[in-house]
Amino acid sequence: MKKIAFIFVIALTMIFTSCKKDRFDGPDTTPENMEQLTVPTSFDWKTTKDIQLTLTANASGIVEVTNSQGVVYQKAFLTPGQPYAMKLTVPTYEKSVKLKFMGQEASLELGTASLNYAFN
Protein backbone atom coordinates (compact mmCIF):
# COMPACT_ATOMS: atom_id res chain seq x y z
CA MET A 1 0.00 0.00 0.00
CA LYS A 2 2.88 2.36 0.78
CA LYS A 3 4.34 1.68 -2.68
CA ILE A 4 1.08 2.66 -4.39
CA ALA A 5 0.82 5.88 -2.36
CA PHE A 6 4.48 6.71 -3.08
CA ILE A 7 4.04 6.10 -6.84
CA PHE A 8 0.84 8.17 -6.81
CA VAL A 9 2.61 11.12 -5.12
CA ILE A 10 5.53 10.91 -7.58
CA ALA A 11 3.12 10.76 -10.56
CA LEU A 12 1.17 13.79 -9.31
CA THR A 13 4.38 15.74 -8.78
CA MET A 14 5.55 14.96 -12.30
CA ILE A 15 2.19 15.92 -13.78
CA PHE A 16 2.00 19.29 -12.05
CA THR A 17 5.62 20.26 -12.68
CA SER A 18 5.53 19.31 -16.36
CA CYS A 19 2.46 21.44 -17.13
CA LYS A 20 4.15 24.82 -16.71
CA LYS A 21 3.68 27.31 -19.50
CA ASP A 22 6.68 29.12 -20.87
CA ARG A 23 6.23 32.80 -20.25
CA PHE A 24 8.11 35.44 -22.13
CA ASP A 25 7.84 38.91 -20.71
CA GLY A 26 9.02 40.85 -23.75
CA PRO A 27 7.79 44.23 -24.90
CA ASP A 28 4.35 44.25 -26.52
CA THR A 29 4.82 45.62 -30.05
CA THR A 30 1.28 44.98 -31.30
CA PRO A 31 -0.20 48.22 -32.66
CA GLU A 32 -3.46 49.35 -31.10
CA ASN A 33 -4.79 51.28 -34.11
CA MET A 34 -4.11 51.81 -37.84
CA GLU A 35 -2.00 54.93 -37.30
CA GLN A 36 0.61 52.88 -35.41
CA LEU A 37 1.17 50.43 -38.30
CA THR A 38 4.41 50.70 -40.24
CA VAL A 39 3.55 49.95 -43.85
CA PRO A 40 5.86 50.48 -46.84
CA THR A 41 4.73 53.28 -49.15
CA SER A 42 4.76 50.87 -52.11
CA PHE A 43 2.04 48.69 -50.52
CA ASP A 44 -1.28 49.34 -52.32
CA TRP A 45 -3.77 47.40 -50.11
CA LYS A 46 -5.48 45.88 -53.17
CA THR A 47 -6.52 42.23 -53.17
CA THR A 48 -7.54 42.09 -56.84
CA LYS A 49 -6.09 43.24 -60.14
CA ASP A 50 -7.82 44.14 -63.40
CA ILE A 51 -6.70 42.66 -66.70
CA GLN A 52 -7.92 43.82 -70.13
CA LEU A 53 -8.18 40.63 -72.20
CA THR A 54 -8.87 40.74 -75.96
CA LEU A 55 -9.75 37.43 -77.66
CA THR A 56 -10.28 36.56 -81.32
CA ALA A 57 -11.31 33.30 -82.99
CA ASN A 58 -11.95 31.81 -86.43
CA ALA A 59 -15.20 30.13 -85.32
CA SER A 60 -18.18 30.94 -83.12
CA GLY A 61 -18.23 29.47 -79.64
CA ILE A 62 -18.03 29.99 -75.92
CA VAL A 63 -14.68 30.68 -74.29
CA GLU A 64 -14.04 30.09 -70.58
CA VAL A 65 -11.40 31.93 -68.58
CA THR A 66 -10.42 29.85 -65.53
CA ASN A 67 -7.73 29.68 -62.90
CA SER A 68 -5.32 26.75 -62.62
CA GLN A 69 -7.77 24.82 -60.40
CA GLY A 70 -10.58 25.14 -62.96
CA VAL A 71 -12.65 27.85 -61.23
CA VAL A 72 -14.38 29.85 -63.98
CA TYR A 73 -13.78 33.60 -63.81
CA GLN A 74 -15.72 34.56 -66.93
CA LYS A 75 -17.41 33.11 -70.02
CA ALA A 76 -17.97 34.86 -73.34
CA PHE A 77 -19.31 34.13 -76.82
CA LEU A 78 -16.76 34.70 -79.58
CA THR A 79 -17.78 35.61 -83.13
CA PRO A 80 -15.39 34.92 -86.03
CA GLY A 81 -13.37 37.92 -87.13
CA GLN A 82 -14.56 40.17 -84.29
CA PRO A 83 -12.28 40.76 -81.32
CA TYR A 84 -13.94 40.38 -77.94
CA ALA A 85 -12.58 42.59 -75.14
CA MET A 86 -13.29 41.76 -71.50
CA LYS A 87 -12.28 43.26 -68.22
CA LEU A 88 -11.10 40.39 -66.05
CA THR A 89 -10.78 40.89 -62.30
CA VAL A 90 -8.61 38.28 -60.59
CA PRO A 91 -6.98 37.93 -57.16
CA THR A 92 -3.52 39.49 -56.95
CA TYR A 93 -1.90 36.15 -56.17
CA GLU A 94 -2.94 34.72 -59.58
CA LYS A 95 0.02 34.57 -61.96
CA SER A 96 -1.75 32.94 -64.94
CA VAL A 97 -5.18 32.05 -66.33
CA LYS A 98 -6.33 29.28 -68.64
CA LEU A 99 -8.46 29.79 -71.74
CA LYS A 100 -10.74 27.00 -73.01
CA PHE A 101 -12.38 27.28 -76.44
CA MET A 102 -13.82 24.43 -78.55
CA GLY A 103 -11.40 21.80 -77.21
CA GLN A 104 -8.40 24.13 -77.27
CA GLU A 105 -6.65 25.13 -74.07
CA ALA A 106 -4.13 27.91 -73.60
CA SER A 107 -2.38 29.36 -70.59
CA LEU A 108 -1.70 33.10 -70.33
CA GLU A 109 0.77 34.67 -67.91
CA LEU A 110 -0.65 37.75 -66.17
CA GLY A 111 2.45 39.90 -66.50
CA THR A 112 0.83 43.01 -68.00
CA ALA A 113 -2.52 44.79 -67.61
CA SER A 114 -3.48 44.19 -71.25
CA LEU A 115 -3.36 40.77 -72.95
CA ASN A 116 -4.31 39.55 -76.44
CA TYR A 117 -4.89 36.00 -77.62
CA ALA A 118 -6.06 34.55 -80.94
CA PHE A 119 -7.52 31.03 -81.20
CA ASN A 120 -6.78 29.08 -84.41
GUZAFI-865233 format. One record per residue (C-alpha): residue number from 1; residue in one letter; x, y, z. Coordinates in steps of 0.05 Angstrom, whole numbers, plus 32768, in hexadecimal, padded with zeros to 4 digits. Each point is the difference from the previous one (the first is absolute). Last residue first. Layout:
+-----+------+------+------+------+
:  nr : rest :    x :    y :    z :
+-----+------+------+------+------+
: NUM :    a :    X :    Y :    Z :
...
+-----+------+------+------+------+
//
This chain:
+-----+------+------+------+------+
:  nr : rest :    x :    y :    z :
+-----+------+------+------+------+
: 120 :    n : 7F78 : 8246 : 7968 :
: 119 :    f : 7FF2 : 8027 : 8040 :
: 118 :    a : 801D : 8046 : 8005 :
: 117 :    y : 8017 : 801D : 8043 :
: 116 :    n : 800C : 8047 : 8017 :
: 115 :    l : 8013 : 8018 : 8046 :
: 114 :    s : 7FFD : 8045 : 8022 :
: 113 :    a : 8014 : 800C : 8049 :
: 112 :    t : 8043 : 7FDC : 7FF8 :
: 111 :    g : 8020 : 7FC2 : 801E :
: 110 :    l : 7FC2 : 7FD5 : 8007 :
: 109 :    e : 801C : 7FC2 : 7FDD :
: 108 :    l : 7FCF : 7FE1 : 7FCF :
: 107 :    s : 7FF2 : 7FB5 : 7FFB :
: 106 :    a : 7FDD : 7FE3 : 7FC4 :
: 105 :    e : 7FCE : 7FC9 : 7FF7 :
: 104 :    q : 7FDD : 7FEC : 7FC0 :
: 103 :    g : 7FC4 : 7FD1 : 8001 :
: 102 :    m : 7FD0 : 8035 : 7FE5 :
: 101 :    f : 801C : 8039 : 802A :
: 100 :    k : 8021 : 7FFA : 8045 :
:  99 :    l : 802E : 8038 : 8019 :
:  98 :    k : 802A : 7FF6 : 803E :
:  97 :    v : 8017 : 8037 : 802E :
:  96 :    s : 8045 : 8012 : 801C :
:  95 :    k : 8023 : 8020 : 803C :
:  94 :    e : 7FC5 : 8003 : 802F :
:  93 :    y : 8015 : 801D : 8045 :
:  92 :    t : 7FE0 : 8043 : 7FF0 :
:  91 :    p : 7FBA : 7FE1 : 7FFC :
:  90 :    v : 7FE0 : 8007 : 7FBB :
:  89 :    t : 7FD4 : 8034 : 7FDE :
:  88 :    l : 7FFA : 7FF6 : 7FB5 :
:  87 :    k : 7FE8 : 8039 : 7FD5 :
:  86 :    m : 7FEC : 7FE2 : 7FBE :
:  85 :    a : 800E : 8011 : 7FB7 :
:  84 :    y : 7FE5 : 7FD4 : 7FC8 :
:  83 :    p : 8021 : 8007 : 7FBD :
:  82 :    q : 7FD3 : 7FF4 : 7FC4 :
:  81 :    g : 8018 : 7FD3 : 7FC7 :
:  80 :    p : 7FD7 : 7FC4 : 8016 :
:  79 :    t : 7FD0 : 800E : 803A :
:  78 :    l : 8015 : 7FEE : 8047 :
:  77 :    f : 7FCD : 7FF5 : 8038 :
:  76 :    a : 801B : 800E : 8045 :
:  75 :    k : 800B : 7FDD : 8043 :
:  74 :    q : 8022 : 801D : 803D :
:  73 :    y : 8026 : 7FED : 803F :
:  72 :    v : 7FF4 : 7FB5 : 7FFC :
:  71 :    v : 8023 : 7FD8 : 8037 :
:  70 :    g : 8029 : 7FCA : 7FDE :
:  69 :    q : 8039 : 7FF9 : 8033 :
:  68 :    s : 8031 : 8027 : 7FD4 :
:  67 :    n : 7FCF : 803B : 7FFA :
:  66 :    t : 7FCB : 8003 : 7FCB :
:  65 :    v : 7FEC : 802A : 7FC3 :
:  64 :    e : 7FCB : 7FDB : 7FD8 :
:  63 :    v : 7FF3 : 800C : 7FB6 :
:  62 :    i : 7FBD : 7FF2 : 7FE0 :
:  61 :    g : 7FFC : 7FF5 : 7FB5 :
:  60 :    s : 8001 : 801E : 7FBB :
:  59 :    a : 803C : 7FF0 : 7FD4 :
:  58 :    n : 8041 : 8021 : 7FE9 :
:  57 :    a : 800D : 801E : 8045 :
:  56 :    t : 8014 : 8041 : 8022 :
:  55 :    l : 800B : 8012 : 8049 :
:  54 :    t : 8012 : 8042 : 8022 :
:  53 :    l : 800D : 7FFE : 804B :
:  52 :    q : 8006 : 803F : 8029 :
:  51 :    i : 8018 : 7FE9 : 8045 :
:  50 :    d : 7FEA : 801E : 8042 :
:  49 :    k : 8022 : 7FEE : 8041 :
:  48 :    t : 7FE3 : 7FE9 : 8042 :
:  47 :    t : 8015 : 8003 : 804A :
:  46 :    k : 8014 : 8049 : 8000 :
:  45 :    w : 8023 : 801E : 803D :
:  44 :    d : 8031 : 8027 : 7FD4 :
:  43 :    f : 8043 : 7FF3 : 8024 :
:  42 :    s : 8036 : 802B : 7FE0 :
:  41 :    t : 8000 : 8031 : 803B :
:  40 :    p : 8016 : 7FC8 : 802E :
:  39 :    v : 7FD2 : 7FF5 : 803C :
:  38 :    t : 8011 : 800F : 8048 :
:  37 :    l : 7FBF : 7FFB : 8027 :
:  36 :    q : 7FF5 : 8031 : 803A :
:  35 :    e : 7FCC : 8029 : 7FDA :
:  34 :    m : 7FD6 : 7FC1 : 7FF5 :
:  33 :    n : 7FF2 : 7FF6 : 804B :
:  32 :    e : 801B : 7FD9 : 803C :
:  31 :    p : 8041 : 7FE9 : 7FE1 :
:  30 :    t : 801E : 7FC0 : 801B :
:  29 :    t : 8046 : 800C : 8019 :
:  28 :    d : 7FF7 : 7FE5 : 8047 :
:  27 :    p : 8045 : 8000 : 8020 :
:  26 :    g : 8018 : 7FBC : 8017 :
:  25 :    d : 7FE9 : 7FD9 : 803D :
:  24 :    f : 8005 : 7FBB : 7FE3 :
:  23 :    r : 7FDB : 7FCB : 8026 :
:  22 :    d : 8009 : 7FB6 : 7FF4 :
:  21 :    k : 7FC4 : 7FDC : 801B :
:  20 :    k : 8009 : 7FCE : 8038 :
:  19 :    c : 7FDE : 7FBD : 7FF7 :
:  18 :    s : 803E : 7FD5 : 8010 :
:  17 :    t : 8001 : 8013 : 8049 :
:  16 :    f : 7FB8 : 7FED : 800D :
:  15 :    i : 8004 : 7FBC : 7FDD :
:  14 :    m : 8043 : 7FED : 801E :
:  13 :    t : 7FE9 : 8010 : 8046 :
:  12 :    l : 7FBF : 7FD9 : 7FF6 :
:  11 :    a : 8027 : 7FC3 : 7FE7 :
:  10 :    i : 8031 : 8003 : 803B :
:   9 :    v : 7FC5 : 8004 : 8032 :
:   8 :    f : 7FDD : 7FC5 : 7FDE :
:   7 :    i : 8040 : 7FD7 : 7FFF :
:   6 :    f : 8009 : 800C : 804B :
:   5 :    a : 7FB6 : 7FF0 : 800F :
:   4 :    i : 8006 : 7FBF : 7FD7 :
:   3 :    k : 8041 : 7FED : 8022 :
:   2 :    k : 7FE3 : 800D : 8046 :
:   1 :    m : 7FC6 : 7FD1 : 7FF0 :
+-----+------+------+------+------+
//
